[in-house]
């Protein structure tokens, strides 16, 4: 498994994978995917196997309440690649990048009905902090999860 940074040529494959991974209203439009992936505050990690997209994570470095956090925009893994540790690998890389950037925590949203994602994030040390009503649209709530990060060693 090769991990690498984002290139503009990755956008179509990322968008196509997001469509496979998420139903409306959880998936991104092509334009939103481009804006998130190409933002100055973005750190995108691509997981590739045999030159094919196996998964990706988009992380944004944000300022919140006087400290820096890493906000996980999305984590996508191709269905045929799941249960192979790719999601863990991608989140681990996002954590490393966030620590390197001086972030105190990683934060993300998960649909309250996505039990598999909830179990995954809890299994890798995320804690649920609160419910955000209608985060994904009318009547579609999200849990907010966070994970404290150890400061990067100089």
C-alpha positions, 0 to 999 in steps of 0.5 A, spaced: 500 500 500 502 506 497 500 513 501 502 519 498 499 526 497 494 529 493 494 531 485 489 534 481 489 528 477 486 524 483 479 528 483 475 524 479 477 518 482 476 521 489 469 523 487 467 517 484 469 513 490 465 518 495 459 516 490 460 509 492 462 510 499 456 515 501 449 516 499 446 523 499 446 527 503 453 524 506 456 525 499 460 531 496 459 534 490 465 534 485 465 542 486 465 541 494 470 535 493 475 539 489 474 545 494 476 541 500 481 537 497 485 543 494 484 548 500 490 551 503 489 548 509 488 541 506 492 535 507 490 529 503 492 522 503 491 518 498 492 510 499 493 507 492 494 499 491 497 497 484 496 504 481 488 504 483 485 508 489 484 504 495 482 510 499 483 517 502 482 522 507 481 529 507 484 533 513 483 540 514 488 544 519 483 549 523 483 554 528 478 553 534 477 556 541 485 558 541 488 552 539 489 548 532 485 542 531 485 537 525 478 536 522 477 530 518 472 532 512 472 525 510 475 518 510 473 514 504 475 506 503 473 502 497 468 497 499 473 491 496 479 494 500 475 494 507 477 490 513 484 491 511 487 496 515 487 502 510 482 506 514 486 506 520 493 507 516 489 513 513 487 516 520 494 514 523 497 519 517 492 524 518 494 524 526 501 524 524 500 530 519 496 534 525 501 533 530 506 535 526 502 542 524 501 543 532 494 540 532 491 539 539 486 534 537 482 531 531 475 532 530 470 529 526 462 528 525 459 521 524 452 520 522 448 518 528 446 512 524 452 509 522 454 504 527 460 501 523 463 508 523 462 509 530 465 503 532 471 504 528 472 511 531 471 509 538 476 503 537 482 507 535 481 512 541 476 517 539 471 520 544 464 522 542 463 529 545 456 531 543 450 531 538 450 536 532 442 536 530 441 537 523 448 537 521 447 533 514 440 536 513 433 536 516 432 531 521 439 528 520 444 529 526 451 527 527 455 525 533 462 529 534 468 525 535 474 528 538 481 525 539 487 528 543 493 528 540 500 528 543 505 534 541 510 533 536 517 532 538 522 537 536 
